[in-house]
Amino acid sequence: MTVTAIVLAAVFICSASLLYSADIYMYIDKDGVYNFTDQPPSPKYKLFIKDWSTSRVSPGSSAQFDEHIKAAARTHEIETHLLKAVVKAESNFNPRAVSKKGALGLMQIMPENIKELNIENPFDPRENIMAGARYLRELLNRFQGDVPLALAAYNAGPGSVERANSIPPIKETETFVKKVLMYYRDFKKKKEAPR
């Protein structure tokens, strides 16, 4: 199986429905490329995720992750509504989300950041949210609490924001920042609305 085939298989597997059942194996090659498969072609592949299909989570619903979002927000001193808005924009509350660029889980952690953020399983909701919140806090500190700049850095990387000295003129990043801020306002309104 070629590397391309393995990557495509991983994306297919990770995007499969809740009914799909498979163990996922991972191998990091000499170039630092993460390779995922459900059928390891060699002993170099190690078990990464044990049959996640039994999970009771489903994409689109935030309530099941509220406890993790609140805990991460407290731990990293981020407003809960802001953190929830990032999760909504990144994955629409799908814990098994995989982007075209390979970003993983609820907060779309890039594979190259998994080790740096001490993540064992990027598809574990609590672990993913906690790590993403930690990274967002680092960006908020780096950009002196400027939320739009921190969000732009979360999407495009801090170097892009520093080079542009503003939100970089990247359509995806501009859209991401607008989307997060819109969700943020919506979540705040819902919280403030009388019950």
C-alpha positions as CSV (number, residue, x, y, z in Angstrom):
1,M,0.0,0.0,0.0
2,T,1.5,3.4,-1.0
3,V,1.7,6.3,1.4
4,T,-0.9,8.1,-0.6
5,A,-3.2,5.2,-0.3
6,I,-2.6,5.0,3.4
7,V,-3.4,8.7,3.8
8,L,-6.5,8.4,1.7
9,A,-7.6,5.3,3.7
10,A,-7.0,7.2,7.0
11,V,-9.2,10.1,5.8
12,F,-11.9,7.7,4.7
13,I,-11.7,5.7,8.0
14,C,-11.7,8.8,10.1
15,S,-14.7,10.3,8.2
16,A,-16.7,7.1,8.3
17,S,-20.1,7.0,10.0
18,L,-20.7,6.0,13.6
19,L,-21.6,2.5,12.4
20,Y,-18.1,1.9,11.0
21,S,-15.9,-0.3,13.2
22,A,-12.2,-0.5,13.0
23,D,-9.0,-0.2,15.0
24,I,-6.7,2.6,13.7
25,Y,-2.9,2.1,13.5
26,M,-0.3,4.8,13.1
27,Y,3.3,5.0,11.9
28,I,5.5,8.0,11.8
29,D,8.1,7.7,9.0
30,K,11.6,9.0,8.8
31,D,10.4,12.3,7.4
32,G,8.0,12.8,10.3
33,V,4.9,12.1,8.2
34,Y,2.0,10.5,10.1
35,N,0.5,7.5,8.4
36,F,-2.8,6.0,9.5
37,T,-4.5,2.7,8.4
38,D,-7.0,0.1,9.6
39,Q,-4.9,-2.7,8.1
40,P,-1.2,-2.3,9.1
41,P,1.1,-3.5,6.4
42,S,4.0,-3.9,8.8
43,P,4.8,-4.2,12.5
44,K,6.0,-0.6,12.4
45,Y,2.4,0.5,12.8
46,K,1.2,0.7,16.4
47,L,-2.4,0.8,17.6
48,F,-3.5,4.4,17.7
49,I,-7.2,4.2,18.4
50,K,-9.1,1.2,19.6
51,D,-12.5,0.8,17.7
52,W,-14.0,4.1,18.3
53,S,-17.4,3.2,16.8
54,T,-18.8,2.3,20.2
55,S,-18.5,5.9,21.3
56,R,-21.9,7.6,22.0
57,V,-20.9,10.9,20.6
58,S,-22.4,12.4,17.4
59,P,-21.4,15.4,15.4
60,G,-23.4,18.6,15.6
61,S,-24.4,18.5,19.3
62,S,-22.4,20.6,21.8
63,A,-24.1,19.5,25.0
64,Q,-22.0,16.3,25.3
65,F,-18.8,18.3,25.2
66,D,-19.9,21.2,27.5
67,E,-18.2,19.7,30.6
68,H,-14.9,19.4,28.7
69,I,-15.2,22.9,27.2
70,K,-15.9,24.4,30.6
71,A,-13.0,22.6,32.3
72,A,-10.6,23.6,29.6
73,A,-11.8,27.2,29.6
74,R,-11.3,27.3,33.4
75,T,-7.9,25.7,33.2
76,H,-6.5,27.9,30.5
77,E,-8.5,31.1,31.5
78,I,-10.4,31.4,28.2
79,E,-14.0,32.5,28.0
80,T,-16.2,29.4,27.7
81,H,-18.3,30.9,24.9
82,L,-15.1,31.7,22.9
83,L,-13.7,28.2,23.3
84,K,-17.1,26.6,22.3
85,A,-17.2,28.9,19.2
86,V,-13.8,27.6,18.1
87,V,-14.9,24.0,18.5
88,K,-18.1,24.7,16.5
89,A,-16.1,26.5,13.7
90,E,-13.4,23.9,13.6
91,S,-15.3,20.6,13.7
92,N,-19.0,21.3,14.2
93,F,-18.7,19.2,17.4
94,N,-17.5,16.1,15.5
95,P,-14.8,14.4,17.6
96,R,-13.7,12.4,14.6
97,A,-13.3,15.3,12.2
98,V,-10.3,15.1,9.8
99,S,-9.6,18.1,7.6
100,K,-8.1,17.9,4.1
101,K,-4.9,19.1,5.6
102,G,-4.9,16.3,8.2
103,A,-6.1,18.4,11.2
104,L,-7.7,16.1,13.8
105,G,-10.6,16.1,16.2
106,L,-12.8,18.7,17.8
107,M,-10.3,21.5,17.7
108,Q,-8.6,20.3,14.6
109,I,-5.1,19.7,15.9
110,M,-2.5,19.4,13.2
111,P,-0.5,16.1,13.3
112,E,2.8,17.9,13.8
113,N,1.4,19.6,17.0
114,I,0.2,16.3,18.6
115,K,3.6,15.6,20.3
116,E,4.2,19.2,21.3
117,L,0.8,19.4,23.0
118,N,1.3,16.0,24.7
119,I,-1.7,14.4,23.0
120,E,-2.0,10.6,23.1
121,N,-5.3,10.4,21.2
122,P,-6.4,13.4,19.2
123,F,-9.9,11.9,18.8
124,D,-10.5,11.9,22.6
125,P,-12.8,14.8,23.2
126,R,-11.4,15.9,26.6
127,E,-7.8,15.6,25.5
128,N,-8.3,17.4,22.2
129,I,-10.3,20.3,23.8
130,M,-7.8,20.7,26.6
131,A,-4.8,20.7,24.2
132,G,-6.6,23.1,21.8
133,A,-7.5,25.4,24.6
134,R,-3.8,25.4,25.8
135,Y,-2.7,26.4,22.3
136,L,-5.3,29.1,22.1
137,R,-4.2,30.5,25.4
138,E,-0.6,30.6,24.2
139,L,-1.8,32.6,21.1
140,L,-3.9,35.0,23.2
141,N,-0.9,35.7,25.3
142,R,1.4,36.1,22.3
143,F,-1.1,38.6,20.7
144,Q,-1.8,40.5,24.0
145,G,-5.3,39.3,24.3
146,D,-6.4,40.4,20.8
147,V,-9.0,37.7,20.1
148,P,-9.3,38.2,16.3
149,L,-5.5,38.0,15.9
150,A,-5.3,34.9,18.2
151,L,-8.0,33.2,16.1
152,A,-6.2,34.1,12.9
153,A,-3.0,32.6,14.3
154,Y,-4.9,29.5,15.4
155,N,-6.0,29.0,11.7
156,A,-3.0,30.3,9.7
157,G,-0.2,30.1,12.2
158,P,1.3,32.8,14.4
159,G,4.0,33.6,11.9
160,S,1.5,34.5,9.2
161,V,-0.2,37.0,11.6
162,E,3.1,38.5,12.7
163,R,4.2,39.0,9.1
164,A,0.9,40.6,8.1
165,N,0.8,42.5,11.4
166,S,-2.9,41.8,11.3
167,I,-5.3,39.1,10.1
168,P,-3.5,37.8,7.1
169,P,-5.3,38.2,3.7
170,I,-6.1,34.5,3.4
171,K,-9.7,33.9,2.6
172,E,-9.9,30.7,4.7
173,T,-8.5,32.6,7.7
174,E,-10.7,35.6,7.3
175,T,-13.7,33.4,7.0
176,F,-12.7,31.4,10.1
177,V,-12.2,34.5,12.3
178,K,-15.7,35.8,11.2
179,K,-17.3,32.5,11.8
180,V,-15.8,32.0,15.3
181,L,-16.8,35.6,16.3
182,M,-20.4,35.0,15.0
183,Y,-20.7,31.7,17.0
184,Y,-19.2,33.4,20.0
185,R,-21.9,36.2,19.9
186,D,-24.6,33.6,19.3
187,F,-23.5,31.4,22.3
188,K,-23.3,34.5,24.5
189,K,-26.9,35.6,23.5
190,K,-28.3,32.1,24.2
191,K,-26.7,32.2,27.7
192,E,-28.0,35.7,28.4
193,A,-31.6,35.0,27.1
194,P,-34.2,34.4,29.8
195,R,-35.3,30.8,30.3
